[in-house]
Amino acid sequence: MRSVVPVWILSALAVVAVGLFVPASSYLVFLPVVLGLALVVTFGIQLIVPVRKGFVDRVSASLGGAVVVLALATAVLAPLAFVAGAKI
């Protein structure tokens, strides 16, 4: 879990940064960017870990948690984005 939880925390911090620093109409553009960043960070962390057994499980847990964080963020930020004039 030491290599999984940091990805979740970084995803949450990135979502907060998107909510604070990005215009509301662009929220839905930057959330997939956060997911891509989580993917890159996940592979970076997992390749640094010296234990090779369980690699797929750790990557799945990292990205699964990041997807949950982003799903919750989308549920909060999407209505705000549409009110601000975002288009699908």
C-alpha positions in Angstrom: 0.0 0.0 0.0 3.0 2.3 0.4 3.3 2.6 -3.4 -0.5 2.8 -4.0 -1.8 5.5 -1.6 0.6 8.3 -2.8 -1.1 8.1 -6.3 -4.5 8.5 -4.7 -3.2 11.5 -2.6 -1.6 13.1 -5.7 -4.8 12.6 -7.7 -6.9 14.3 -4.9 -4.4 17.2 -4.8 -4.4 17.6 -8.5 -8.3 17.6 -8.5 -8.2 20.4 -5.9 -5.7 22.3 -8.0 -8.0 22.0 -11.0 -10.9 23.2 -8.9 -9.0 26.2 -7.7 -6.8 27.3 -10.6 -8.7 26.3 -13.8 -11.7 28.2 -15.1 -15.0 26.4 -14.4 -15.8 25.9 -18.0 -12.6 23.9 -18.5 -12.9 21.5 -15.6 -13.9 18.6 -17.9 -10.9 19.2 -20.1 -8.4 18.9 -17.2 -9.8 15.9 -15.4 -8.6 13.5 -18.0 -5.2 15.2 -17.9 -5.1 14.4 -14.1 -5.9 10.7 -15.0 -3.0 10.7 -17.4 -0.7 12.2 -14.8 -1.9 9.5 -12.3 -1.0 6.8 -14.9 2.5 8.2 -15.4 3.1 8.6 -11.7 1.8 5.1 -11.1 4.2 3.5 -13.5 7.1 5.7 -12.2 6.5 4.6 -8.6 5.9 1.0 -9.4 9.1 0.8 -11.5 11.1 2.2 -8.6 9.7 -0.4 -6.1 12.3 -3.2 -5.9 9.6 -5.9 -5.4 8.4 -7.2 -8.8 5.7 -9.6 -7.5 2.3 -8.1 -7.5 3.1 -5.4 -10.0 -0.2 -5.7 -11.8 -2.2 -5.7 -8.6 -0.4 -2.5 -7.4 -0.9 -0.8 -10.7 -4.6 -1.8 -10.7 -5.1 -0.6 -7.2 -3.3 2.7 -7.9 -5.3 3.5 -11.0 -8.6 2.2 -9.6 -8.3 4.5 -6.6 -7.4 7.4 -8.9 -10.5 6.7 -11.1 -12.7 6.7 -8.0 -11.2 10.0 -6.9 -11.8 11.5 -10.4 -15.3 10.1 -10.5 -16.2 11.8 -7.3 -14.5 15.0 -8.5 -16.4 14.8 -11.8 -19.7 14.4 -9.8 -18.9 17.7 -8.0 -17.2 19.7 -10.8 -19.3 18.7 -13.8 -22.4 20.6 -12.8 -20.3 23.6 -12.0 -18.7 23.3 -15.4 -22.1 23.1 -17.2 -23.4 26.1 -15.3 -20.3 28.0 -16.4 -21.0 27.2 -20.1 -19.0 24.1 -20.8 -20.1 22.1 -23.8 -19.8 18.3 -24.2 
